[in-house]
Amino acid sequence: MTTTGNTDPTSASVLDIEIAALQGGSADLTRYKGKAVLIVNVASKCGLTPQYAGLERLHERYAERGFTVLGVPCNQFMGQEPGSSEEIAEFCSATYGVTFPMTEKAEVNGEGRHELYRRLVDTADGEGHSGDIRWNFEKFLIGPDGDVVARFSPQTEPESAELVAALEKTLPA
């Protein structure tokens, strides 16, 4: 984990970026202002896919304290999220009981990188990695002010002591 923030006070919050919801319409990230959010690029056919279970438990455990997980499906890593929006939603619900919000499928690297990820990738994780997303299930913790508070590697389990400690410090008062 690294704590960096938005150093430009005139720039908009990460939560001001527009992205569509998985099943249509706007994901309306502005509704998460004043809350802590864990943004995770997810995939249904990845060795890390079982992390959905931990993400859902984290979401349920802290929802009443002003927290949500936000899943961002991505098919850029060996085609591990090939499904349609309907297929992704059905898989997540039926297999892992996912209730946290999900966005449309988005690119997290390269020329087609979604603006949300353009704003996230400059934050370094605990090992000093910044820049391109390395794999599915890379995690970004967003504070109630909309600034990126921390970045966690794909291998960091959602319920790890490191992530939970950072989340608890980030929850709104």
C-alpha positions as CSV (number, residue, x, y, z in Angstrom):
1,M,0.0,0.0,0.0
2,T,1.2,3.5,-0.7
3,T,-0.7,6.6,0.3
4,T,-0.5,9.1,-2.5
5,G,-3.2,11.6,-3.4
6,N,-4.3,13.9,-6.0
7,T,-1.8,16.7,-5.8
8,D,-3.7,19.0,-8.2
9,P,-6.5,20.6,-6.2
10,T,-8.1,21.9,-9.4
11,S,-8.6,18.5,-11.0
12,A,-11.8,16.6,-10.6
13,S,-12.2,13.6,-8.3
14,V,-11.9,10.1,-9.7
15,L,-15.6,9.9,-8.7
16,D,-16.4,12.6,-11.3
17,I,-15.4,10.3,-14.2
18,E,-18.3,8.9,-16.3
19,I,-18.5,5.2,-16.9
20,A,-21.5,3.1,-17.8
21,A,-23.0,0.5,-15.5
22,L,-22.7,-3.2,-16.4
23,Q,-26.3,-3.5,-17.4
24,G,-26.7,-0.1,-19.0
25,G,-27.1,3.5,-17.9
26,S,-24.6,5.4,-15.9
27,A,-22.7,3.9,-13.0
28,D,-22.9,7.4,-11.5
29,L,-19.7,7.3,-9.4
30,T,-20.7,10.7,-7.9
31,R,-23.0,8.8,-5.6
32,Y,-19.9,7.4,-3.8
33,K,-18.6,10.8,-2.8
34,G,-18.2,10.8,1.0
35,K,-17.7,7.0,0.9
36,A,-14.7,4.7,0.6
37,V,-14.6,2.7,-2.6
38,L,-12.4,-0.2,-3.7
39,I,-12.1,-0.2,-7.5
40,V,-11.1,-3.6,-8.9
41,N,-10.6,-4.8,-12.5
42,V,-12.3,-8.2,-12.5
43,A,-12.5,-11.3,-14.7
44,S,-14.6,-14.4,-14.6
45,K,-12.1,-16.9,-16.0
46,C,-9.0,-16.1,-14.1
47,G,-7.1,-18.0,-11.5
48,L,-7.8,-15.0,-9.2
49,T,-11.6,-15.1,-9.8
50,P,-12.3,-16.7,-6.4
51,Q,-11.4,-13.2,-5.0
52,Y,-14.9,-12.3,-5.9
53,A,-16.0,-14.1,-2.7
54,G,-13.7,-12.0,-0.5
55,L,-14.7,-8.8,-2.3
56,E,-18.3,-9.6,-1.6
57,R,-17.7,-10.3,2.1
58,L,-15.7,-7.0,2.4
59,H,-18.6,-5.2,0.7
60,E,-21.2,-6.7,3.0
61,R,-19.0,-6.2,6.1
62,Y,-18.4,-2.5,5.6
63,A,-21.4,-1.3,3.5
64,E,-23.2,0.3,6.5
65,R,-20.0,2.2,7.4
66,G,-19.9,4.0,4.0
67,F,-18.0,1.5,1.8
68,T,-18.5,-0.2,-1.5
69,V,-16.6,-2.4,-3.9
70,L,-16.8,-1.4,-7.6
71,G,-16.0,-4.1,-10.1
72,V,-14.7,-3.1,-13.5
73,P,-14.8,-6.1,-15.9
74,C,-11.8,-6.2,-18.2
75,N,-10.9,-8.7,-21.0
76,Q,-7.4,-7.5,-21.7
77,F,-5.5,-10.3,-19.8
78,M,-5.5,-13.4,-21.9
79,G,-9.2,-12.9,-22.8
80,Q,-10.3,-13.9,-19.3
81,E,-13.5,-11.8,-19.3
82,P,-15.1,-12.8,-22.7
83,G,-18.7,-12.7,-21.7
84,S,-21.5,-10.2,-22.5
85,S,-22.7,-7.9,-19.7
86,E,-25.6,-10.3,-19.1
87,E,-23.3,-13.3,-18.8
88,I,-20.9,-11.4,-16.5
89,A,-23.8,-10.4,-14.2
90,E,-25.2,-13.9,-14.1
91,F,-21.9,-15.5,-13.4
92,C,-21.0,-13.1,-10.6
93,S,-24.5,-13.4,-9.0
94,A,-24.9,-17.2,-9.4
95,T,-21.3,-18.2,-8.6
96,Y,-20.2,-15.7,-5.9
97,G,-23.4,-14.0,-4.8
98,V,-22.0,-10.6,-5.9
99,T,-24.2,-7.7,-4.9
100,F,-21.7,-4.9,-5.3
101,P,-22.0,-2.6,-8.3
102,M,-20.2,-3.3,-11.6
103,T,-19.4,-1.1,-14.5
104,E,-19.3,-1.8,-18.2
105,K,-16.4,-3.8,-19.5
106,A,-13.5,-1.4,-19.9
107,E,-9.9,-1.4,-21.0
108,V,-7.4,-0.7,-18.2
109,N,-4.2,-0.5,-20.3
110,G,-3.1,0.8,-23.7
111,E,-4.4,3.5,-26.0
112,G,-8.0,2.5,-25.3
113,R,-7.5,2.8,-21.5
114,H,-10.7,4.1,-19.9
115,E,-10.4,7.6,-18.3
116,L,-11.0,6.1,-14.9
117,Y,-7.8,4.0,-15.2
118,R,-5.9,6.9,-16.7
119,R,-6.5,8.6,-13.3
120,L,-5.7,5.5,-11.2
121,V,-2.5,4.1,-12.7
122,D,-0.1,6.8,-11.5
123,T,-0.6,5.6,-7.9
124,A,2.2,3.2,-6.7
125,D,1.5,0.1,-4.6
126,G,3.5,-1.1,-1.6
127,E,6.3,-2.5,-3.9
128,G,6.5,0.8,-5.8
129,H,4.7,-0.4,-8.9
130,S,2.9,2.3,-10.8
131,G,1.7,2.5,-14.4
132,D,0.0,-0.3,-16.3
133,I,-2.3,-2.7,-14.5
134,R,-0.4,-6.0,-14.2
135,W,-3.3,-8.5,-14.1
136,N,-6.9,-9.0,-13.2
137,F,-7.9,-8.0,-9.6
138,E,-5.6,-5.1,-9.1
139,K,-7.2,-2.9,-6.5
140,F,-7.4,0.8,-5.8
141,L,-8.8,2.3,-2.6
142,I,-10.5,5.6,-3.0
143,G,-11.1,7.9,-0.1
144,P,-14.3,9.8,0.7
145,D,-12.8,12.9,-1.0
146,G,-12.4,10.9,-4.2
147,D,-8.6,10.7,-4.0
148,V,-6.7,7.5,-4.6
149,V,-5.5,6.4,-1.2
150,A,-3.8,3.1,-2.0
151,R,-3.1,0.5,-4.6
152,F,-2.8,-3.2,-4.1
153,S,-1.4,-5.9,-6.3
154,P,-3.7,-8.5,-7.9
155,Q,-2.3,-11.2,-5.5
156,T,-3.4,-9.2,-2.4
157,E,-6.4,-10.9,-1.1
158,P,-9.4,-8.6,-0.5
159,E,-9.6,-9.6,3.2
160,S,-5.8,-9.4,3.8
161,A,-4.7,-7.5,7.0
162,E,-3.0,-4.9,4.8
163,L,-6.0,-4.1,2.8
164,V,-8.5,-4.2,5.7
165,A,-6.3,-1.9,7.8
166,A,-6.1,0.7,4.9
167,L,-9.8,0.4,4.4
168,E,-10.6,0.9,8.1
169,K,-8.4,4.1,8.1
170,T,-10.2,5.3,5.0
171,L,-13.8,4.8,6.0
172,P,-15.8,8.1,6.5
173,A,-15.9,9.3,10.1
